[in-house]
Amino acid sequence: MATSTSTALTTLIRRRNKPTRAQKVERTRAALLDAAAQVVGDVGYVEASITAITARAGVGQGTFYNYFDSRQELFDQLLPAISQQMLDFIKQRGDAAGEEQQREELSFRAFFDFLSEHPEFFRVMYEAEIFAPQAYEQHTEMVLNGFVRILTKARSKGEIKGYDAAQIEALGLILMGARHYLCQRYGRQTGWKERLPEKVVSAYMRLLRHGLYGAAPEPARKRNAG
């Protein structure tokens, strides 16, 4: 009787732990997107074939068409999917901050940490402007909307002074541009093998503190000798 009960319990646990059909579908879709990101990161959009993507994902080519009608449809969904992963990663790090300047520093560091873990992201994004323009536009809006939301909140709390609401979008684009070129210089050119130099973080945050978040402190005056 005890053995029978134990067997039934084991069977019940296995059934509960067994992924649902919906979970299996989502896992396979995620595996295809992840594989596509890696392949595009290695060889670019032009050379990223369905054969290479499905082989990297460990699924048959026929399975691909259960999720995407074409290679282009996959490309159109690829960058936004990775962008959402990046934004979730950055938000999780930034949420630990007590105030907006600290949140921005944590988010800035998290952006580079994400790219070091997913070096394929930069090429996926960079080439998408040509090979998946709709995805590129969606990615840009996703990131910009995040900046606008955060900057608007900081302004409403009085942590950003001297800018009106109509200027918030421009500020978001400025910060996006800064991150883009900094990651190109201090990440892409080094093959994402080196940590972000502290001098870069210091310069970025000094610019924000004394440019965006307030005026630079007056230099100390020298006292007259004697």
SULSUL-V26403 format. One record per residue. N is the residue number from 1. RES is the residue in one small letter. PHI is phi in whole degrees, -180 to 180 (999 if undefined). Layout:
n = {N,N}
res = {RES,RES}
phi = {PHI,PHI}
This chain:
n = {1,2,3,4,5,6,7,8,9,10,11,12,13,14,15,16,17,18,19,20,21,22,23,24,25,26,27,28,29,30,31,32,33,34,35,36,37,38,39,40,41,42,43,44,45,46,47,48,49,50,51,52,53,54,55,56,57,58,59,60,61,62,63,64,65,66,67,68,69,70,71,72,73,74,75,76,77,78,79,80,81,82,83,84,85,86,87,88,89,90,91,92,93,94,95,96,97,98,99,100,101,102,103,104,105,106,107,108,109,110,111,112,113,114,115,116,117,118,119,120,121,122,123,124,125,126,127,128,129,130,131,132,133,134,135,136,137,138,139,140,141,142,143,144,145,146,147,148,149,150,151,152,153,154,155,156,157,158,159,160,161,162,163,164,165,166,167,168,169,170,171,172,173,174,175,176,177,178,179,180,181,182,183,184,185,186,187,188,189,190,191,192,193,194,195,196,197,198,199,200,201,202,203,204,205,206,207,208,209,210,211,212,213,214,215,216,217,218,219,220,221,222,223,224,225,226}
res = {m,a,t,s,t,s,t,a,l,t,t,l,i,r,r,r,n,k,p,t,r,a,q,k,v,e,r,t,r,a,a,l,l,d,a,a,a,q,v,v,g,d,v,g,y,v,e,a,s,i,t,a,i,t,a,r,a,g,v,g,q,g,t,f,y,n,y,f,d,s,r,q,e,l,f,d,q,l,l,p,a,i,s,q,q,m,l,d,f,i,k,q,r,g,d,a,a,g,e,e,q,q,r,e,e,l,s,f,r,a,f,f,d,f,l,s,e,h,p,e,f,f,r,v,m,y,e,a,e,i,f,a,p,q,a,y,e,q,h,t,e,m,v,l,n,g,f,v,r,i,l,t,k,a,r,s,k,g,e,i,k,g,y,d,a,a,q,i,e,a,l,g,l,i,l,m,g,a,r,h,y,l,c,q,r,y,g,r,q,t,g,w,k,e,r,l,p,e,k,v,v,s,a,y,m,r,l,l,r,h,g,l,y,g,a,a,p,e,p,a,r,k,r,n,a,g}
phi = {999,-64,-64,-63,-65,-64,-65,-63,-65,-63,-63,-64,-64,-62,-65,-68,-83,-69,-63,-75,-61,-62,-66,-64,-61,-66,-66,-67,-61,-63,-65,-67,-66,-64,-64,-62,-61,-67,-67,-62,-61,-81,-124,88,-64,-60,-93,-82,-87,-61,-60,-67,-69,-68,-64,-67,-80,76,-129,-76,-63,-63,-64,-53,-78,-78,-119,-139,-73,-159,-63,-65,-62,-61,-60,-69,-101,-65,-62,-59,-66,-69,-60,-66,-59,-63,-64,-64,-62,-66,-62,-61,-71,-68,-66,-78,-77,-92,-146,-66,-66,-66,-61,-65,-66,-62,-68,-62,-65,-64,-58,-72,-63,-62,-67,-69,-84,-130,-62,-70,-58,-62,-70,-57,-72,-62,-83,-63,-58,-98,-95,-147,-59,-65,-65,-65,-65,-65,-59,-60,-67,-62,-68,-61,-60,-64,-64,-60,-62,-69,-67,-63,-64,-63,-65,-66,-88,81,-88,-120,-120,88,-128,-93,-60,-69,-96,-62,-61,-62,-63,-60,-66,-63,-67,-62,-64,-61,-64,-59,-75,-68,-72,-67,-78,-107,-137,-63,-70,-100,70,59,-97,-116,-71,-62,-61,-63,-63,-72,-61,-61,-66,-63,-71,-65,-61,-69,-64,-100,-111,-89,-98,156,-74,-68,-66,-67,-66,-66,-83,-79,-81,-69,-68,85}
